[in-house]
Amino acid sequence: MAVKIDTVTARENLKPRHAPYYYKIKAECHIGFRKTTPTSVGAWLARFRDDQGVYQIKSLGSLEQHPSYRRFDAAVALAEPTFAHRQAGGSAVSYTVGEVCQQYADKQRINGKEKTAKELEGRFKRWMTPDKKLSATPVDKLTSAQVKAWRAKLTLLPATLQDKTKTATKPRAKSSVNREMAVFKAALNFAVESRHVTSDLAWKYELKTIKNATGRRDCYLDIDQRRALVANAPPDLAAFLRALSLIPLRPGAMALLTAKSFDKRLGVLTVGQDKAGQDRKITLPATTAAFFTEQLTDKLPTAPLLARANGQFWSSDSWHFPFKDAAAAAGLPAAATAYTLRHSGITDLIAVGKLDTMTVAILSGTSLAMIEAHYGHLLRDHAANGLALLEL
């Protein structure tokens, strides 16, 4: 039998007991009131069925901050977001933003993407976890104001320096902000897929990417400059830089190649650790294959294909300053970086080698869209030269 708890008089007339009295708000959603003694203020609860058909209880407190005649309405208002979440198919268990981010990283690990999982955890640790309030917020209670504040804070943070002894003052690049937002957005979208939250309105617009953030890469090294760079580098770095000059891979992908990545019998290089995702195989020309064959001397299959003098893998921290020294000795522009070799190689493949964009995209491990974004001016020049051939 239904019991009224929506008025002060009705609640005062209730018989004290430990079990709550429930009032139906909508299908399988109830407001509860527990009165254990004749003079107790009472406690309010929200009750709803979970996915297994079992009732779950959520405490709403005594609501003493409200006048007694308004407490029922206050309880309904507090419970309504939970009821709406459940009615829309949301999960019965509530997870925080921090927990959702970890779940997203764990998903990658379960799918065999350990490197991706560790990278995600590192990003969350740097840009999300330090915000204790945001990290502890239930994802279904996350507001656009919180996300907007997080984005503003991230944008204002200075860029990370390779030299940890110096203070970072350089503004963070828009492309860097986009990368961090994309990771956070992916984790929050995973929460929607998992039904931890039923709407993405809290972040859909606040985490929109900054347009034209990457821009065109203008620092280019010609063949002579690349040769000068290699000539002025220590032997171990010289081999690494020569490899980057021969194949337009990302420096990080080149650094992670192992001896077993190169099949000297077939002259085929397998690139497995890259943004491109799946492994890809590149058949090398004879001279390039000969160079990589030299790198295999006295190496176990799991050893770095292009090792440092100490036998370890290269990393951005280990090549950064030696590269700068070699670039300065070679008289190269201050803007030159290891990534410039990749950019220069792609430029040559398009402008000099005149390869089609699909082949260049496959070789460099990028998308056609990125080729167009960064090298579209070269493609347009080719189109103009092609049209010139049609002149009568």
C-alpha positions in Angstrom: 0.0 0.0 0.0 1.3 3.4 -1.0 2.3 5.7 1.9 2.4 9.5 1.7 5.6 11.1 2.7 5.3 14.3 0.7 3.8 16.5 3.5 5.0 17.3 7.0 1.8 16.0 8.6 2.0 12.7 6.7 5.6 12.1 7.9 4.8 13.0 11.5 2.0 10.4 11.4 4.4 7.6 10.3 5.2 4.8 12.7 8.9 4.8 13.6 10.8 1.9 12.1 14.2 1.1 10.6 12.8 0.2 7.1 12.2 3.3 5.0 8.8 4.4 3.7 8.9 4.8 -0.1 6.9 7.1 -2.4 6.9 6.3 -6.2 8.1 9.1 -8.4 8.1 7.2 -11.7 8.5 3.6 -12.9 11.1 1.8 -10.6 12.2 5.1 -9.1 11.2 6.0 -5.5 11.9 8.6 -2.8 12.4 7.1 0.6 12.0 8.5 4.1 13.4 6.7 7.2 12.0 7.6 10.6 13.6 5.6 13.5 12.1 7.5 16.5 9.1 9.6 17.0 11.2 12.8 17.4 13.9 12.1 14.7 14.4 14.5 11.9 14.5 11.5 9.5 16.7 10.6 6.5 15.9 10.7 2.8 16.9 8.2 0.2 16.5 7.6 -3.6 15.8 4.0 -4.8 16.0 2.6 -8.3 16.5 -0.7 -10.1 19.9 -1.6 -11.5 20.6 -3.6 -14.7 20.0 -6.9 -12.9 16.6 -5.8 -11.6 17.9 -5.3 -8.0 17.0 -2.1 -6.1 19.9 0.2 -5.4 19.7 2.8 -2.6 21.3 6.3 -2.6 21.4 8.3 0.6 20.3 12.0 0.3 20.9 13.0 3.9 18.6 14.6 6.4 18.0 17.8 4.3 17.8 19.8 7.5 19.1 22.8 5.6 15.7 23.1 4.1 12.4 24.0 5.9 10.5 20.8 6.8 7.7 21.6 4.3 10.3 21.8 1.4 12.3 18.7 2.2 10.3 16.3 0.0 10.7 18.6 -3.0 14.4 18.9 -2.2 14.8 15.2 -2.1 13.1 14.8 -5.5 15.3 17.5 -7.0 18.4 15.7 -5.6 17.3 12.3 -6.9 16.1 13.5 -10.3 19.5 13.5 -12.1 20.1 9.9 -10.9 16.6 8.9 -12.0 17.1 10.5 -15.4 20.5 8.8 -15.8 18.9 5.4 -15.1 15.9 6.1 -17.3 18.3 6.9 -20.2 20.1 3.6 -19.7 23.0 4.8 -17.6 24.8 2.4 -15.4 23.9 2.0 -11.7 27.4 2.4 -10.5 28.9 5.9 -10.4 32.5 6.5 -11.5 34.7 9.5 -11.1 36.5 11.3 -14.0 39.8 9.9 -12.7 38.4 6.4 -12.6 37.0 6.7 -16.1 40.4 7.8 -17.4 42.1 4.8 -15.8 39.4 2.5 -17.3 40.1 3.9 -20.7 43.9 3.2 -20.3 43.1 -0.3 -19.0 40.9 -0.9 -22.1 44.0 -0.3 -24.3 46.0 -2.6 -22.2 43.4 -5.4 -22.5 43.4 -4.9 -26.2 47.2 -5.6 -26.3 48.2 -1.9 -26.6 50.5 -1.7 -23.6 52.5 1.2 -25.0 49.4 3.2 -25.7 48.1 2.5 -22.2 51.3 3.7 -20.6 51.3 6.9 -22.7 47.7 7.6 -21.7 48.4 7.1 -18.1 51.4 9.5 -18.4 49.2 12.1 -20.0 46.5 11.8 -17.4 49.1 12.0 -14.6 50.4 15.3 -16.1 47.3 17.1 -17.1 44.2 15.7 -15.3 45.2 13.9 -12.1 46.8 17.0 -10.4 43.3 18.7 -10.6 42.0 16.9 -7.5 38.5 18.3 -7.7 38.1 17.4 -11.4 39.5 13.9 -10.9 37.2 13.2 -8.0 34.1 14.5 -9.8 31.6 11.7 -10.7 31.6 11.7 -14.5 27.8 12.0 -14.6 28.1 15.2 -12.5 30.8 16.8 -14.7 29.9 20.2 -15.9 30.9 22.2 -19.0 32.3 24.9 -16.6 34.7 22.4 -15.1 35.9 21.2 -18.5 36.2 24.8 -19.8 38.3 25.7 -16.7 40.6 22.6 -17.3 41.1 23.6 -20.9 41.9 27.2 -20.0 44.5 26.0 -17.4 46.1 23.6 -19.9 46.3 26.4 -22.6 48.1 28.7 -20.2 50.7 26.2 -19.1 54.1 26.8 -20.6 55.6 24.2 -23.0 57.7 21.4 -21.5 61.4 21.8 -21.8 63.9 19.0 -22.6 66.3 20.6 -20.2 64.7 20.0 -16.8 67.1 22.5 -15.1 65.5 25.5 -16.9 62.2 27.2 -16.3 59.7 26.8 -19.1 58.3 30.1 -20.4 57.5 29.3 -24.1 53.7 29.3 -24.7 52.2 25.9 -25.3 51.6 25.2 -28.9 48.0 24.9 -30.1 48.7 21.5 -31.6 49.9 20.3 -28.1 46.7 21.6 -26.5 44.7 19.7 -29.2 46.6 16.4 -28.4 45.8 16.6 -24.7 42.2 17.6 -25.3 41.8 14.7 -27.8 43.0 12.2 -25.2 40.7 13.6 -22.4 37.8 13.6 -24.8 38.4 10.0 -25.9 38.3 8.9 -22.2 35.1 10.8 -21.6 33.5 9.4 -24.7 34.5 6.0 -23.5 32.4 6.8 -20.4 29.4 7.3 -22.7 30.0 4.0 -24.5 30.2 2.3 -21.1 26.9 4.0 -20.0 28.6 5.6 -17.0 27.1 8.8 -18.4 24.3 9.2 -21.0 25.3 12.6 -22.5 28.5 14.2 -23.8 27.1 17.8 -23.5 29.5 18.6 -20.7 32.5 18.4 -23.0 31.2 18.1 -26.6 31.8 21.8 -27.3 34.4 22.7 -24.6 36.9 20.2 -26.1 36.5 21.1 -29.7 39.9 21.1 -31.5 41.6 24.4 -32.3 41.5 24.8 -36.1 44.7 25.3 -38.1 46.7 24.5 -35.0 49.5 22.6 -36.7 50.3 25.0 -39.5 52.9 24.3 -42.2 56.4 23.2 -41.4 58.8 25.7 -43.0 62.2 24.6 -41.7 63.7 22.6 -44.6 67.2 21.1 -44.9 68.6 20.4 -48.3 70.8 17.3 -49.1 74.0 19.2 -48.4 72.8 20.5 -45.1 71.7 17.0 -44.1 75.1 15.6 -45.0 76.8 18.4 -43.0 74.6 17.5 -40.0 75.6 13.9 -40.1 79.3 14.7 -40.6 79.3 16.9 -37.4 77.5 14.4 -35.2 79.1 11.8 -33.0 79.2 8.3 -34.7 76.2 6.9 -32.9 74.1 9.9 -33.5 75.3 10.2 -37.1 74.0 6.7 -37.8 70.6 7.7 -36.3 70.4 10.9 -38.3 71.4 9.2 -41.5 68.6 6.7 -41.0 66.2 9.6 -40.5 67.5 11.1 -43.7 67.1 7.9 -45.7 63.5 7.1 -44.5 61.0 9.8 -43.4 59.9 8.1 -40.2 59.1 9.9 -37.0 62.2 10.1 -34.9 60.4 8.2 -32.1 59.5 5.4 -34.4 63.0 5.1 -35.8 64.4 5.0 -32.3 62.3 2.0 -31.3 63.3 -0.2 -34.2 65.1 -3.4 -33.2 67.5 -5.6 -35.1 64.7 -8.0 -36.0 62.8 -5.1 -37.5 65.0 -5.4 -40.6 65.1 -8.4 -42.8 68.5 -8.1 -44.6 67.6 -11.1 -46.9 64.6 -9.3 -48.3 65.7 -5.8 -47.7 62.5 -5.1 -45.9 62.1 -2.9 -42.8 59.1 -3.5 -40.5 57.9 -0.4 -38.6 55.8 -1.4 -35.7 55.9 1.4 -33.1 54.4 4.5 -34.7 51.3 6.7 -34.8 50.2 4.9 -37.9 49.0 2.0 -35.7 49.4 -1.3 -37.5 52.8 -2.6 -38.5 53.9 -1.6 -42.0 56.7 -3.0 -44.2 58.9 -0.9 -46.4 61.1 -2.4 -49.1 64.4 -0.5 -49.1 66.6 0.4 -52.1 69.9 -1.4 -52.3 72.1 1.4 -50.8 69.7 2.0 -47.9 69.4 -1.7 -47.3 73.2 -2.0 -47.2 73.3 0.8 -44.5 70.8 -1.0 -42.3 72.6 -4.3 -42.8 75.7 -2.7 -41.3 73.7 -1.8 -38.2 72.9 -5.5 -37.6 76.6 -6.4 -36.9 76.9 -8.3 -33.6 73.4 -7.5 -32.4 70.8 -9.7 -30.9 67.3 -9.6 -32.4 65.9 -7.4 -29.6 68.8 -5.0 -29.5 68.3 -1.4 -30.9 68.8 -1.3 -34.6 70.2 2.1 -34.2 71.8 2.1 -30.8 73.5 4.8 -28.7 77.2 4.4 -27.8 76.1 2.7 -24.6 74.0 0.2 -26.4 70.7 1.7 -25.3 67.7 3.0 -27.4 67.6 6.6 -28.4 65.0 8.9 -27.0 64.1 12.6 -27.4 65.9 13.4 -24.2 69.1 11.6 -25.3 69.3 13.0 -28.9 68.0 16.6 -28.1 71.2 18.3 -27.0 73.7 16.3 -29.2 71.5 17.2 -32.2 71.6 20.9 -31.3 75.4 20.8 -31.0 75.8 19.0 -34.4 73.3 21.4 -36.0 75.2 24.4 -34.7 78.5 23.0 -35.9 77.0 22.5 -39.3 75.7 26.0 -39.5 72.0 24.9 -39.7 69.0 27.1 -38.8 68.2 27.2 -35.0 64.7 25.9 -35.8 66.1 22.6 -37.1 65.2 19.5 -35.1 65.3 15.7 -35.6 61.8 16.0 -36.9 63.0 18.4 -39.6 64.7 15.5 -41.3 61.4 13.7 -41.7 59.8 16.9 -43.0 62.7 17.5 -45.5 62.4 13.9 -46.7 58.7 14.1 -47.3 59.2 17.4 -49.1 61.8 15.8 -51.4 59.6 12.8 -52.1 56.8 15.1 -53.3 58.7 17.9 -54.9 61.7 16.0 -56.4 60.7 12.4 -56.4 57.1 13.3 -57.6 55.6 10.3 -55.7 51.8 10.1 -55.4 50.5 11.2 -52.1 49.2 7.7 -51.1 52.7 6.2 -51.5 54.3 9.1 -49.5 51.6 8.7 -46.8 52.4 4.9 -46.5 56.2 5.5 -46.4 56.0 8.2 -43.8 53.2 6.6 -41.7 50.8 9.4 -41.9 47.4 10.2 -43.5 46.5 11.8 -46.8 44.8 14.6 -44.8 48.1 15.4 -43.0 50.0 15.3 -46.3 47.5 17.8 -47.7 47.6 20.0 -44.6 51.4 20.3 -44.5 52.5 19.8 -48.1 49.5 20.9 -50.0 51.4 23.9 -51.4 53.8 21.5 -53.2 50.9 19.4 -54.6 49.3 22.6 -55.9 52.6 23.5 -57.6 52.6 20.1 -59.3 49.0 20.7 -60.5 50.0 24.0 -62.0 53.0 22.5 -63.7 50.9 19.7 -65.0 48.3 22.1 -66.5 51.2 24.0 -68.2 51.8 20.8 -70.2 48.3 21.3 -71.7 49.0 24.7 -73.2 48.3 24.9 -76.9 
